Amino acid sequence: MGRGRVQLKRIENKINRQVTFSKRRSGLLKKAHEISVLCDAEVALIVFSTKGKLFEYATDACMERILERYDRYSYAERQLVANGNESQGSWTLEYAKLKARLEVLQKNQSHFMGEDLDTLSLKELQNLEHQLDSALKHVRSRKNQLMQESISELQKKDKALQEENNLLAKKVKEKEKELAQQPQLMEQDHGQNSTSVVQSLPLHSLSIGSLSFSIGAYQGGGNGGEVEEEEVPCQQQQSNTVMPPWMLRHING
């Protein structure tokens, strides 16, 4: 028959308990040595009997080094857990603060909108009124400032447009003056052109004074048909220095 499963509970019989302890202790030390050799692990085993007797096992007999490593690891583990707990606690506290602040802001906003005023006392209503008056003053001050800036900007634009208008009006007057002077200049130019044209016309004139022009006349009777020459007076010659063509034709005819 095979062995049955041992029930894990304290052995009441003192002798049997001591025998079991001795056997299991040897097996435990053997297993610790095997796992350290097979798996290249650092193993430290400490066992105290019921009478306080110490039994231990350490890889390469370096119990102190393994215990120091254990202390460092356990301390770091405890610090990490503590920091995590503190961080979680701080975040929880911060969340509570922010939530309370949000509720206060929402409540104040509703009060500024004129809602939920039944729960406010007289003093709280007076404070709310003072805050609203102060806010209204700031709003009006900002509005007046913007209006002044807008008016100043419009005045600058108006001044610039007036200057541009004056400049255009000046140019228009100069243009009108030039247009008014053009007919006079044209008349003067026309008169000068007419004079030059008249002077350039060919005149069929004779310089009678320089040529000693004489008119022959036939006298009948005692002269026997002889022609007598009569000199033209000098004054008449000078008056006929320039004669128009029709007079020349009349004389020649």
PyMOL commands that set and color helices and strands:
alter all, ss='L'
color gray80, all
select helices_A, chain A and resi 14-39+59-61+63-112+122-200+208-211+234-239+245-252
alter helices_A, ss='H'
color red, helices_A
select strands_A, chain A and resi 44-48+54-58+214-218+227-231
alter strands_A, ss='S'
color yellow, strands_A
deselect
rebuild
show_as cartoon
